[in-house]
Amino acid sequence: MKNEQILKKAINKAIKNGWEHIGMKFASGIGMVGTLKYNSKDWEKMIKEDRYQHIIFSHDFAKAFFGKEIHLATIKKIESGTQTGQDENWRHHLQQMVLEKEPLKYLKKFL
């Protein structure tokens, strides 16, 4: 799957889960970001120029895409051994995605 397809599917998933971008409600299946309609060449250009990152790394997008369930994580503490902590699912996945060399490939796992 090409990066453009991953991005489109990820945006559509977030839209279906109630994501709104720049105060505008999206109609599912319409290739729109902000107030612009994108054709296939525009999507390719957006990927090449990394103009999609402000979308996928936003908290609102991550909440809609990954969900708000609680994620249990093991946190290592030097002075007291290990401890189990809780974090919202979207926050955990956003942190993991930021560390990825290719963040769209990370999103692909959840489509």
Phi and psi restraints in degrees (range 20) as a CNS / XPLOR table:
assign (resid 1 and name C) (resid 2 and name N)
       (resid 2 and name CA) (resid 2 and name C) 1.0 -74.0 20.0 2
assign (resid 2 and name N) (resid 2 and name CA)
       (resid 2 and name C) (resid 3 and name N) 1.0 156.9 20.0 2
assign (resid 2 and name C) (resid 3 and name N)
       (resid 3 and name CA) (resid 3 and name C) 1.0 -58.3 20.0 2
assign (resid 3 and name N) (resid 3 and name CA)
       (resid 3 and name C) (resid 4 and name N) 1.0 -35.9 20.0 2
assign (resid 3 and name C) (resid 4 and name N)
       (resid 4 and name CA) (resid 4 and name C) 1.0 -62.4 20.0 2
assign (resid 4 and name N) (resid 4 and name CA)
       (resid 4 and name C) (resid 5 and name N) 1.0 -41.0 20.0 2
assign (resid 4 and name C) (resid 5 and name N)
       (resid 5 and name CA) (resid 5 and name C) 1.0 -67.4 20.0 2
assign (resid 5 and name N) (resid 5 and name CA)
       (resid 5 and name C) (resid 6 and name N) 1.0 -40.6 20.0 2
assign (resid 5 and name C) (resid 6 and name N)
       (resid 6 and name CA) (resid 6 and name C) 1.0 -60.4 20.0 2
assign (resid 6 and name N) (resid 6 and name CA)
       (resid 6 and name C) (resid 7 and name N) 1.0 -46.8 20.0 2
assign (resid 6 and name C) (resid 7 and name N)
       (resid 7 and name CA) (resid 7 and name C) 1.0 -62.7 20.0 2
assign (resid 7 and name N) (resid 7 and name CA)
       (resid 7 and name C) (resid 8 and name N) 1.0 -45.8 20.0 2
assign (resid 7 and name C) (resid 8 and name N)
       (resid 8 and name CA) (resid 8 and name C) 1.0 -59.5 20.0 2
assign (resid 8 and name N) (resid 8 and name CA)
       (resid 8 and name C) (resid 9 and name N) 1.0 -47.4 20.0 2
assign (resid 8 and name C) (resid 9 and name N)
       (resid 9 and name CA) (resid 9 and name C) 1.0 -65.2 20.0 2
assign (resid 9 and name N) (resid 9 and name CA)
       (resid 9 and name C) (resid 10 and name N) 1.0 -39.1 20.0 2
assign (resid 9 and name C) (resid 10 and name N)
       (resid 10 and name CA) (resid 10 and name C) 1.0 -64.6 20.0 2
assign (resid 10 and name N) (resid 10 and name CA)
       (resid 10 and name C) (resid 11 and name N) 1.0 -43.2 20.0 2
assign (resid 10 and name C) (resid 11 and name N)
       (resid 11 and name CA) (resid 11 and name C) 1.0 -64.0 20.0 2
assign (resid 11 and name N) (resid 11 and name CA)
       (resid 11 and name C) (resid 12 and name N) 1.0 -43.4 20.0 2
assign (resid 11 and name C) (resid 12 and name N)
       (resid 12 and name CA) (resid 12 and name C) 1.0 -62.8 20.0 2
assign (resid 12 and name N) (resid 12 and name CA)
       (resid 12 and name C) (resid 13 and name N) 1.0 -38.4 20.0 2
assign (resid 12 and name C) (resid 13 and name N)
       (resid 13 and name CA) (resid 13 and name C) 1.0 -63.9 20.0 2
assign (resid 13 and name N) (resid 13 and name CA)
       (resid 13 and name C) (resid 14 and name N) 1.0 -45.1 20.0 2
assign (resid 13 and name C) (resid 14 and name N)
       (resid 14 and name CA) (resid 14 and name C) 1.0 -63.5 20.0 2
assign (resid 14 and name N) (resid 14 and name CA)
       (resid 14 and name C) (resid 15 and name N) 1.0 -39.8 20.0 2
assign (resid 14 and name C) (resid 15 and name N)
       (resid 15 and name CA) (resid 15 and name C) 1.0 -61.8 20.0 2
assign (resid 15 and name N) (resid 15 and name CA)
       (resid 15 and name C) (resid 16 and name N) 1.0 -45.8 20.0 2
assign (resid 15 and name C) (resid 16 and name N)
       (resid 16 and name CA) (resid 16 and name C) 1.0 -60.7 20.0 2
assign (resid 16 and name N) (resid 16 and name CA)
       (resid 16 and name C) (resid 17 and name N) 1.0 -27.6 20.0 2
assign (resid 16 and name C) (resid 17 and name N)
       (resid 17 and name CA) (resid 17 and name C) 1.0 -91.7 20.0 2
assign (resid 17 and name N) (resid 17 and name CA)
       (resid 17 and name C) (resid 18 and name N) 1.0 12.2 20.0 2
assign (resid 17 and name C) (resid 18 and name N)
       (resid 18 and name CA) (resid 18 and name C) 1.0 97.1 20.0 2
assign (resid 18 and name N) (resid 18 and name CA)
       (resid 18 and name C) (resid 19 and name N) 1.0 10.8 20.0 2
assign (resid 18 and name C) (resid 19 and name N)
       (resid 19 and name CA) (resid 19 and name C) 1.0 -69.4 20.0 2
assign (resid 19 and name N) (resid 19 and name CA)
       (resid 19 and name C) (resid 20 and name N) 1.0 136.1 20.0 2
assign (resid 19 and name C) (resid 20 and name N)
       (resid 20 and name CA) (resid 20 and name C) 1.0 -121.9 20.0 2
assign (resid 20 and name N) (resid 20 and name CA)
       (resid 20 and name C) (resid 21 and name N) 1.0 138.3 20.0 2
assign (resid 20 and name C) (resid 21 and name N)
       (resid 21 and name CA) (resid 21 and name C) 1.0 -119.5 20.0 2
assign (resid 21 and name N) (resid 21 and name CA)
       (resid 21 and name C) (resid 22 and name N) 1.0 129.5 20.0 2
assign (resid 21 and name C) (resid 22 and name N)
       (resid 22 and name CA) (resid 22 and name C) 1.0 53.0 20.0 2
assign (resid 22 and name N) (resid 22 and name CA)
       (resid 22 and name C) (resid 23 and name N) 1.0 43.0 20.0 2
assign (resid 22 and name C) (resid 23 and name N)
       (resid 23 and name CA) (resid 23 and name C) 1.0 67.4 20.0 2
assign (resid 23 and name N) (resid 23 and name CA)
       (resid 23 and name C) (resid 24 and name N) 1.0 15.1 20.0 2
assign (resid 23 and name C) (resid 24 and name N)
       (resid 24 and name CA) (resid 24 and name C) 1.0 -119.3 20.0 2
assign (resid 24 and name N) (resid 24 and name CA)
       (resid 24 and name C) (resid 25 and name N) 1.0 127.1 20.0 2
assign (resid 24 and name C) (resid 25 and name N)
       (resid 25 and name CA) (resid 25 and name C) 1.0 -77.8 20.0 2
assign (resid 25 and name N) (resid 25 and name CA)
       (resid 25 and name C) (resid 26 and name N) 1.0 132.9 20.0 2
assign (resid 25 and name C) (resid 26 and name N)
       (resid 26 and name CA) (resid 26 and name C) 1.0 -93.2 20.0 2
assign (resid 26 and name N) (resid 26 and name CA)
       (resid 26 and name C) (resid 27 and name N) 1.0 147.6 20.0 2
assign (resid 26 and name C) (resid 27 and name N)
       (resid 27 and name CA) (resid 27 and name C) 1.0 -92.4 20.0 2
assign (resid 27 and name N) (resid 27 and name CA)
       (resid 27 and name C) (resid 28 and name N) 1.0 124.3 20.0 2
assign (resid 27 and name C) (resid 28 and name N)
       (resid 28 and name CA) (resid 28 and name C) 1.0 -57.5 20.0 2
assign (resid 28 and name N) (resid 28 and name CA)
       (resid 28 and name C) (resid 29 and name N) 1.0 137.0 20.0 2
assign (resid 28 and name C) (resid 29 and name N)
       (resid 29 and name CA) (resid 29 and name C) 1.0 90.1 20.0 2
assign (resid 29 and name N) (resid 29 and name CA)
       (resid 29 and name C) (resid 30 and name N) 1.0 -12.1 20.0 2
assign (resid 29 and name C) (resid 30 and name N)
       (resid 30 and name CA) (resid 30 and name C) 1.0 -92.5 20.0 2
assign (resid 30 and name N) (resid 30 and name CA)
       (resid 30 and name C) (resid 31 and name N) 1.0 129.0 20.0 2
assign (resid 30 and name C) (resid 31 and name N)
       (resid 31 and name CA) (resid 31 and name C) 1.0 -76.5 20.0 2
assign (resid 31 and name N) (resid 31 and name CA)
       (resid 31 and name C) (resid 32 and name N) 1.0 77.7 20.0 2
assign (resid 31 and name C) (resid 32 and name N)
       (resid 32 and name CA) (resid 32 and name C) 1.0 -126.6 20.0 2
assign (resid 32 and name N) (resid 32 and name CA)
       (resid 32 and name C) (resid 33 and name N) 1.0 140.6 20.0 2
assign (resid 32 and name C) (resid 33 and name N)
       (resid 33 and name CA) (resid 33 and name C) 1.0 -135.4 20.0 2
assign (resid 33 and name N) (resid 33 and name CA)
       (resid 33 and name C) (resid 34 and name N) 1.0 123.9 20.0 2
assign (resid 33 and name C) (resid 34 and name N)
       (resid 34 and name CA) (resid 34 and name C) 1.0 66.9 20.0 2
assign (resid 34 and name N) (resid 34 and name CA)
       (resid 34 and name C) (resid 35 and name N) 1.0 -125.7 20.0 2
assign (resid 34 and name C) (resid 35 and name N)
       (resid 35 and name CA) (resid 35 and name C) 1.0 -110.1 20.0 2
assign (resid 35 and name N) (resid 35 and name CA)
       (resid 35 and name C) (resid 36 and name N) 1.0 10.6 20.0 2
assign (resid 35 and name C) (resid 36 and name N)
       (resid 36 and name CA) (resid 36 and name C) 1.0 -105.3 20.0 2
assign (resid 36 and name N) (resid 36 and name CA)
       (resid 36 and name C) (resid 37 and name N) 1.0 139.6 20.0 2
assign (resid 36 and name C) (resid 37 and name N)
       (resid 37 and name CA) (resid 37 and name C) 1.0 -90.8 20.0 2
assign (resid 37 and name N) (resid 37 and name CA)
       (resid 37 and name C) (resid 38 and name N) 1.0 138.1 20.0 2
assign (resid 37 and name C) (resid 38 and name N)
       (resid 38 and name CA) (resid 38 and name C) 1.0 -113.9 20.0 2
assign (resid 38 and name N) (resid 38 and name CA)
       (resid 38 and name C) (resid 39 and name N) 1.0 134.4 20.0 2
assign (resid 38 and name C) (resid 39 and name N)
       (resid 39 and name CA) (resid 39 and name C) 1.0 -96.8 20.0 2
assign (resid 39 and name N) (resid 39 and name CA)
       (resid 39 and name C) (resid 40 and name N) 1.0 -179.7 20.0 2
assign (resid 39 and name C) (resid 40 and name N)
       (resid 40 and name CA) (resid 40 and name C) 1.0 -60.9 20.0 2
assign (resid 40 and name N) (resid 40 and name CA)
       (resid 40 and name C) (resid 41 and name N) 1.0 -36.6 20.0 2
assign (resid 40 and name C) (resid 41 and name N)
       (resid 41 and name CA) (resid 41 and name C) 1.0 -68.9 20.0 2
assign (resid 41 and name N) (resid 41 and name CA)
       (resid 41 and name C) (resid 42 and name N) 1.0 -34.3 20.0 2
assign (resid 41 and name C) (resid 42 and name N)
       (resid 42 and name CA) (resid 42 and name C) 1.0 -65.3 20.0 2
assign (resid 42 and name N) (resid 42 and name CA)
       (resid 42 and name C) (resid 43 and name N) 1.0 -39.1 20.0 2
assign (resid 42 and name C) (resid 43 and name N)
       (resid 43 and name CA) (resid 43 and name C) 1.0 -63.8 20.0 2
assign (resid 43 and name N) (resid 43 and name CA)
       (resid 43 and name C) (resid 44 and name N) 1.0 -43.1 20.0 2
assign (resid 43 and name C) (resid 44 and name N)
       (resid 44 and name CA) (resid 44 and name C) 1.0 -60.4 20.0 2
assign (resid 44 and name N) (resid 44 and name CA)
       (resid 44 and name C) (resid 45 and name N) 1.0 -43.6 20.0 2
assign (resid 44 and name C) (resid 45 and name N)
       (resid 45 and name CA) (resid 45 and name C) 1.0 -64.2 20.0 2
assign (resid 45 and name N) (resid 45 and name CA)
       (resid 45 and name C) (resid 46 and name N) 1.0 -40.4 20.0 2
assign (resid 45 and name C) (resid 46 and name N)
       (resid 46 and name CA) (resid 46 and name C) 1.0 -61.8 20.0 2
assign (resid 46 and name N) (resid 46 and name CA)
       (resid 46 and name C) (resid 47 and name N) 1.0 -38.6 20.0 2
assign (resid 46 and name C) (resid 47 and name N)
       (resid 47 and name CA) (resid 47 and name C) 1.0 -68.2 20.0 2
assign (resid 47 and name N) (resid 47 and name CA)
       (resid 47 and name C) (resid 48 and name N) 1.0 -49.0 20.0 2
assign (resid 47 and name C) (resid 48 and name N)
       (resid 48 and name CA) (resid 48 and name C) 1.0 -60.0 20.0 2
assign (resid 48 and name N) (resid 48 and name CA)
       (resid 48 and name C) (resid 49 and name N) 1.0 -36.8 20.0 2
assign (resid 48 and name C) (resid 49 and name N)
       (resid 49 and name CA) (resid 49 and name C) 1.0 -93.0 20.0 2
assign (resid 49 and name N) (resid 49 and name CA)
       (resid 49 and name C) (resid 50 and name N) 1.0 8.1 20.0 2
assign (resid 49 and name C) (resid 50 and name N)
       (resid 50 and name CA) (resid 50 and name C) 1.0 54.9 20.0 2
assign (resid 50 and name N) (resid 50 and name CA)
       (resid 50 and name C) (resid 51 and name N) 1.0 32.9 20.0 2
assign (resid 50 and name C) (resid 51 and name N)
       (resid 51 and name CA) (resid 51 and name C) 1.0 -82.2 20.0 2
assign (resid 51 and name N) (resid 51 and name CA)
       (resid 51 and name C) (resid 52 and name N) 1.0 -1.1 20.0 2
assign (resid 51 and name C) (resid 52 and name N)
       (resid 52 and name CA) (resid 52 and name C) 1.0 -88.8 20.0 2
assign (resid 52 and name N) (resid 52 and name CA)
       (resid 52 and name C) (resid 53 and name N) 1.0 -16.7 20.0 2
assign (resid 52 and name C) (resid 53 and name N)
       (resid 53 and name CA) (resid 53 and name C) 1.0 -63.7 20.0 2
assign (resid 53 and name N) (resid 53 and name CA)
       (resid 53 and name C) (resid 54 and name N) 1.0 -34.4 20.0 2
assign (resid 53 and name C) (resid 54 and name N)
       (resid 54 and name CA) (resid 54 and name C) 1.0 -64.7 20.0 2
assign (resid 54 and name N) (resid 54 and name CA)
       (resid 54 and name C) (resid 55 and name N) 1.0 -23.1 20.0 2
assign (resid 54 and name C) (resid 55 and name N)
       (resid 55 and name CA) (resid 55 and name C) 1.0 -78.2 20.0 2
assign (resid 55 and name N) (resid 55 and name CA)
       (resid 55 and name C) (resid 56 and name N) 1.0 -58.1 20.0 2
assign (resid 55 and name C) (resid 56 and name N)
       (resid 56 and name CA) (resid 56 and name C) 1.0 -70.6 20.0 2
assign (resid 56 and name N) (resid 56 and name CA)
       (resid 56 and name C) (resid 57 and name N) 1.0 -21.9 20.0 2
assign (resid 56 and name C) (resid 57 and name N)
       (resid 57 and name CA) (resid 57 and name C) 1.0 -94.6 20.0 2
assign (resid 57 and name N) (resid 57 and name CA)
       (resid 57 and name C) (resid 58 and name N) 1.0 4.5 20.0 2
assign (resid 57 and name C) (resid 58 and name N)
       (resid 58 and name CA) (resid 58 and name C) 1.0 -79.4 20.0 2
assign (resid 58 and name N) (resid 58 and name CA)
       (resid 58 and name C) (resid 59 and name N) 1.0 147.6 20.0 2
assign (resid 58 and name C) (resid 59 and name N)
       (resid 59 and name CA) (resid 59 and name C) 1.0 -62.8 20.0 2
assign (resid 59 and name N) (resid 59 and name CA)
       (resid 59 and name C) (resid 60 and name N) 1.0 -41.6 20.0 2
assign (resid 59 and name C) (resid 60 and name N)
       (resid 60 and name CA) (resid 60 and name C) 1.0 -63.3 20.0 2
assign (resid 60 and name N) (resid 60 and name CA)
       (resid 60 and name C) (resid 61 and name N) 1.0 -41.9 20.0 2
assign (resid 60 and name C) (resid 61 and name N)
       (resid 61 and name CA) (resid 61 and name C) 1.0 -63.3 20.0 2
assign (resid 61 and name N) (resid 61 and name CA)
       (resid 61 and name C) (resid 62 and name N) 1.0 -47.8 20.0 2
assign (resid 61 and name C) (resid 62 and name N)
       (resid 62 and name CA) (resid 62 and name C) 1.0 -61.5 20.0 2
assign (resid 62 and name N) (resid 62 and name CA)
       (resid 62 and name C) (resid 63 and name N) 1.0 -39.7 20.0 2
assign (resid 62 and name C) (resid 63 and name N)
       (resid 63 and name CA) (resid 63 and name C) 1.0 -60.5 20.0 2
assign (resid 63 and name N) (resid 63 and name CA)
       (resid 63 and name C) (resid 64 and name N) 1.0 -44.3 20.0 2
assign (resid 63 and name C) (resid 64 and name N)
       (resid 64 and name CA) (resid 64 and name C) 1.0 -72.5 20.0 2
assign (resid 64 and name N) (resid 64 and name CA)
       (resid 64 and name C) (resid 65 and name N) 1.0 -40.7 20.0 2
assign (resid 64 and name C) (resid 65 and name N)
       (resid 65 and name CA) (resid 65 and name C) 1.0 -71.9 20.0 2
assign (resid 65 and name N) (resid 65 and name CA)
       (resid 65 and name C) (resid 66 and name N) 1.0 -49.1 20.0 2
assign (resid 65 and name C) (resid 66 and name N)
       (resid 66 and name CA) (resid 66 and name C) 1.0 -92.4 20.0 2
assign (resid 66 and name N) (resid 66 and name CA)
       (resid 66 and name C) (resid 67 and name N) 1.0 -21.6 20.0 2
assign (resid 66 and name C) (resid 67 and name N)
       (resid 67 and name CA) (resid 67 and name C) 1.0 93.9 20.0 2
assign (resid 67 and name N) (resid 67 and name CA)
       (resid 67 and name C) (resid 68 and name N) 1.0 165.5 20.0 2
assign (resid 67 and name C) (resid 68 and name N)
       (resid 68 and name CA) (resid 68 and name C) 1.0 -106.6 20.0 2
assign (resid 68 and name N) (resid 68 and name CA)
       (resid 68 and name C) (resid 69 and name N) 1.0 11.5 20.0 2
assign (resid 68 and name C) (resid 69 and name N)
       (resid 69 and name CA) (resid 69 and name C) 1.0 -61.4 20.0 2
assign (resid 69 and name N) (resid 69 and name CA)
       (resid 69 and name C) (resid 70 and name N) 1.0 165.9 20.0 2
assign (resid 69 and name C) (resid 70 and name N)
       (resid 70 and name CA) (resid 70 and name C) 1.0 -86.5 20.0 2
assign (resid 70 and name N) (resid 70 and name CA)
       (resid 70 and name C) (resid 71 and name N) 1.0 138.3 20.0 2
assign (resid 70 and name C) (resid 71 and name N)
       (resid 71 and name CA) (resid 71 and name C) 1.0 -112.1 20.0 2
assign (resid 71 and name N) (resid 71 and name CA)
       (resid 71 and name C) (resid 72 and name N) 1.0 126.4 20.0 2
assign (resid 71 and name C) (resid 72 and name N)
       (resid 72 and name CA) (resid 72 and name C) 1.0 -89.7 20.0 2
assign (resid 72 and name N) (resid 72 and name CA)
       (resid 72 and name C) (resid 73 and name N) 1.0 133.3 20.0 2
assign (resid 72 and name C) (resid 73 and name N)
       (resid 73 and name CA) (resid 73 and name C) 1.0 -134.5 20.0 2
assign (resid 73 and name N) (resid 73 and name CA)
       (resid 73 and name C) (resid 74 and name N) 1.0 150.6 20.0 2
assign (resid 73 and name C) (resid 74 and name N)
       (resid 74 and name CA) (resid 74 and name C) 1.0 -94.1 20.0 2
assign (resid 74 and name N) (resid 74 and name CA)
       (resid 74 and name C) (resid 75 and name N) 1.0 124.3 20.0 2
assign (resid 74 and name C) (resid 75 and name N)
       (resid 75 and name CA) (resid 75 and name C) 1.0 -109.5 20.0 2
assign (resid 75 and name N) (resid 75 and name CA)
       (resid 75 and name C) (resid 76 and name N) 1.0 128.5 20.0 2
assign (resid 75 and name C) (resid 76 and name N)
       (resid 76 and name CA) (resid 76 and name C) 1.0 -90.9 20.0 2
assign (resid 76 and name N) (resid 76 and name CA)
       (resid 76 and name C) (resid 77 and name N) 1.0 127.4 20.0 2
assign (resid 76 and name C) (resid 77 and name N)
       (resid 77 and name CA) (resid 77 and name C) 1.0 -120.2 20.0 2
assign (resid 77 and name N) (resid 77 and name CA)
       (resid 77 and name C) (resid 78 and name N) 1.0 129.5 20.0 2
assign (resid 77 and name C) (resid 78 and name N)
       (resid 78 and name CA) (resid 78 and name C) 1.0 -64.6 20.0 2
assign (resid 78 and name N) (resid 78 and name CA)
       (resid 78 and name C) (resid 79 and name N) 1.0 -45.7 20.0 2
assign (resid 78 and name C) (resid 79 and name N)
       (resid 79 and name CA) (resid 79 and name C) 1.0 -76.6 20.0 2
assign (resid 79 and name N) (resid 79 and name CA)
       (resid 79 and name C) (resid 80 and name N) 1.0 -21.7 20.0 2
assign (resid 79 and name C) (resid 80 and name N)
       (resid 80 and name CA) (resid 80 and name C) 1.0 -132.2 20.0 2
assign (resid 80 and name N) (resid 80 and name CA)
       (resid 80 and name C) (resid 81 and name N) 1.0 26.4 20.0 2
assign (resid 80 and name C) (resid 81 and name N)
       (resid 81 and name CA) (resid 81 and name C) 1.0 77.3 20.0 2
assign (resid 81 and name N) (resid 81 and name CA)
       (resid 81 and name C) (resid 82 and name N) 1.0 -138.6 20.0 2
assign (resid 81 and name C) (resid 82 and name N)
       (resid 82 and name CA) (resid 82 and name C) 1.0 -109.8 20.0 2
assign (resid 82 and name N) (resid 82 and name CA)
       (resid 82 and name C) (resid 83 and name N) 1.0 157.9 20.0 2
assign (resid 82 and name C) (resid 83 and name N)
       (resid 83 and name CA) (resid 83 and name C) 1.0 -144.0 20.0 2
assign (resid 83 and name N) (resid 83 and name CA)
       (resid 83 and name C) (resid 84 and name N) 1.0 145.1 20.0 2
assign (resid 83 and name C) (resid 84 and name N)
       (resid 84 and name CA) (resid 84 and name C) 1.0 -94.4 20.0 2
assign (resid 84 and name N) (resid 84 and name CA)
       (resid 84 and name C) (resid 85 and name N) 1.0 132.0 20.0 2
assign (resid 84 and name C) (resid 85 and name N)
       (resid 85 and name CA) (resid 85 and name C) 1.0 -123.1 20.0 2
assign (resid 85 and name N) (resid 85 and name CA)
       (resid 85 and name C) (resid 86 and name N) 1.0 168.1 20.0 2
assign (resid 85 and name C) (resid 86 and name N)
       (resid 86 and name CA) (resid 86 and name C) 1.0 -119.1 20.0 2
assign (resid 86 and name N) (resid 86 and name CA)
       (resid 86 and name C) (resid 87 and name N) 1.0 144.6 20.0 2
assign (resid 86 and name C) (resid 87 and name N)
       (resid 87 and name CA) (resid 87 and name C) 1.0 -148.5 20.0 2
assign (resid 87 and name N) (resid 87 and name CA)
       (resid 87 and name C) (resid 88 and name N) 1.0 152.2 20.0 2
assign (resid 87 and name C) (resid 88 and name N)
       (resid 88 and name CA) (resid 88 and name C) 1.0 -67.0 20.0 2
assign (resid 88 and name N) (resid 88 and name CA)
       (resid 88 and name C) (resid 89 and name N) 1.0 142.9 20.0 2
assign (resid 88 and name C) (resid 89 and name N)
       (resid 89 and name CA) (resid 89 and name C) 1.0 -51.7 20.0 2
assign (resid 89 and name N) (resid 89 and name CA)
       (resid 89 and name C) (resid 90 and name N) 1.0 -49.0 20.0 2
assign (resid 89 and name C) (resid 90 and name N)
       (resid 90 and name CA) (resid 90 and name C) 1.0 -61.5 20.0 2
assign (resid 90 and name N) (resid 90 and name CA)
       (resid 90 and name C) (resid 91 and name N) 1.0 -38.9 20.0 2
assign (resid 90 and name C) (resid 91 and name N)
       (resid 91 and name CA) (resid 91 and name C) 1.0 -66.4 20.0 2
assign (resid 91 and name N) (resid 91 and name CA)
       (resid 91 and name C) (resid 92 and name N) 1.0 -41.8 20.0 2
assign (resid 91 and name C) (resid 92 and name N)
       (resid 92 and name CA) (resid 92 and name C) 1.0 -60.4 20.0 2
assign (resid 92 and name N) (resid 92 and name CA)
       (resid 92 and name C) (resid 93 and name N) 1.0 -49.5 20.0 2
assign (resid 92 and name C) (resid 93 and name N)
       (resid 93 and name CA) (resid 93 and name C) 1.0 -68.7 20.0 2
assign (resid 93 and name N) (resid 93 and name CA)
       (resid 93 and name C) (resid 94 and name N) 1.0 -34.4 20.0 2
assign (resid 93 and name C) (resid 94 and name N)
       (resid 94 and name CA) (resid 94 and name C) 1.0 -62.9 20.0 2
assign (resid 94 and name N) (resid 94 and name CA)
       (resid 94 and name C) (resid 95 and name N) 1.0 -42.5 20.0 2
assign (resid 94 and name C) (resid 95 and name N)
       (resid 95 and name CA) (resid 95 and name C) 1.0 -62.7 20.0 2
assign (resid 95 and name N) (resid 95 and name CA)
       (resid 95 and name C) (resid 96 and name N) 1.0 -41.7 20.0 2
assign (resid 95 and name C) (resid 96 and name N)
       (resid 96 and name CA) (resid 96 and name C) 1.0 -66.2 20.0 2
assign (resid 96 and name N) (resid 96 and name CA)
       (resid 96 and name C) (resid 97 and name N) 1.0 -40.4 20.0 2
assign (resid 96 and name C) (resid 97 and name N)
       (resid 97 and name CA) (resid 97 and name C) 1.0 -65.7 20.0 2
assign (resid 97 and name N) (resid 97 and name CA)
       (resid 97 and name C) (resid 98 and name N) 1.0 -37.3 20.0 2
assign (resid 97 and name C) (resid 98 and name N)
       (resid 98 and name CA) (resid 98 and name C) 1.0 -61.3 20.0 2
assign (resid 98 and name N) (resid 98 and name CA)
       (resid 98 and name C) (resid 99 and name N) 1.0 -31.9 20.0 2
assign (resid 98 and name C) (resid 99 and name N)
       (resid 99 and name CA) (resid 99 and name C) 1.0 -79.1 20.0 2
assign (resid 99 and name N) (resid 99 and name CA)
       (resid 99 and name C) (resid 100 and name N) 1.0 -15.7 20.0 2
assign (resid 99 and name C) (resid 100 and name N)
       (resid 100 and name CA) (resid 100 and name C) 1.0 -74.0 20.0 2
assign (resid 100 and name N) (resid 100 and name CA)
       (resid 100 and name C) (resid 101 and name N) 1.0 142.8 20.0 2
assign (resid 100 and name C) (resid 101 and name N)
       (resid 101 and name CA) (resid 101 and name C) 1.0 -68.7 20.0 2
assign (resid 101 and name N) (resid 101 and name CA)
       (resid 101 and name C) (resid 102 and name N) 1.0 -36.9 20.0 2
assign (resid 101 and name C) (resid 102 and name N)
       (resid 102 and name CA) (resid 102 and name C) 1.0 -123.6 20.0 2
assign (resid 102 and name N) (resid 102 and name CA)
       (resid 102 and name C) (resid 103 and name N) 1.0 87.9 20.0 2
assign (resid 102 and name C) (resid 103 and name N)
       (resid 103 and name CA) (resid 103 and name C) 1.0 -61.8 20.0 2
assign (resid 103 and name N) (resid 103 and name CA)
       (resid 103 and name C) (resid 104 and name N) 1.0 -28.2 20.0 2
assign (resid 103 and name C) (resid 104 and name N)
       (resid 104 and name CA) (resid 104 and name C) 1.0 -65.9 20.0 2
assign (resid 104 and name N) (resid 104 and name CA)
       (resid 104 and name C) (resid 105 and name N) 1.0 -33.0 20.0 2
assign (resid 104 and name C) (resid 105 and name N)
       (resid 105 and name CA) (resid 105 and name C) 1.0 -66.2 20.0 2
assign (resid 105 and name N) (resid 105 and name CA)
       (resid 105 and name C) (resid 106 and name N) 1.0 -32.8 20.0 2
assign (resid 105 and name C) (resid 106 and name N)
       (resid 106 and name CA) (resid 106 and name C) 1.0 -65.8 20.0 2
assign (resid 106 and name N) (resid 106 and name CA)
       (resid 106 and name C) (resid 107 and name N) 1.0 -43.9 20.0 2
assign (resid 106 and name C) (resid 107 and name N)
       (resid 107 and name CA) (resid 107 and name C) 1.0 -61.2 20.0 2
assign (resid 107 and name N) (resid 107 and name CA)
       (resid 107 and name C) (resid 108 and name N) 1.0 -37.0 20.0 2
assign (resid 107 and name C) (resid 108 and name N)
       (resid 108 and name CA) (resid 108 and name C) 1.0 -56.2 20.0 2
assign (resid 108 and name N) (resid 108 and name CA)
       (resid 108 and name C) (resid 109 and name N) 1.0 -33.1 20.0 2
assign (resid 108 and name C) (resid 109 and name N)
       (resid 109 and name CA) (resid 109 and name C) 1.0 -61.5 20.0 2
assign (resid 109 and name N) (resid 109 and name CA)
       (resid 109 and name C) (resid 110 and name N) 1.0 -22.6 20.0 2
assign (resid 109 and name C) (resid 110 and name N)
       (resid 110 and name CA) (resid 110 and name C) 1.0 -109.3 20.0 2
assign (resid 110 and name N) (resid 110 and name CA)
       (resid 110 and name C) (resid 111 and name N) 1.0 11.1 20.0 2
